[in-house]
Amino acid sequence: MVLAIRETVTVEEGGVVRLCSHELSPGSRVEVIVIPETCSPHHVPLATFQGSARGVYDSPQQADAFIRTEQEQWDR
C-alpha cells in the first residue's frame, strides 16, 4: 500500500511550499503534487490567445493557394 500524506499549506513568497511530516524519512525521495484551491490571479483564458499569434501563411493569398492545391488533390 502506498503512503499518502495530505496537507493544506499556504504558498510562501516566491511560490515556496513547505511540507513537514514525521512520517517522512530524511533523505528519502518523494513525489509532490500541488493542486491549488483557486485559479492563479495570473490565469488567462486560452480564448484570449486566439488570433494573437502569427499565422502559418504570410498572406491570405498563400492560404488560398494551399487550399486550392489540397482541393485539386482531393478531386483526382
Residue pairs with C-beta under 8 A, 6 or more apart in sequence:
3 23
5 19
5 21
5 23
5 24
7 19
7 21
9 17
9 18
9 19
11 17
12 18
17 32
17 34
19 32
24 30
55 63
56 63
57 63
57 66
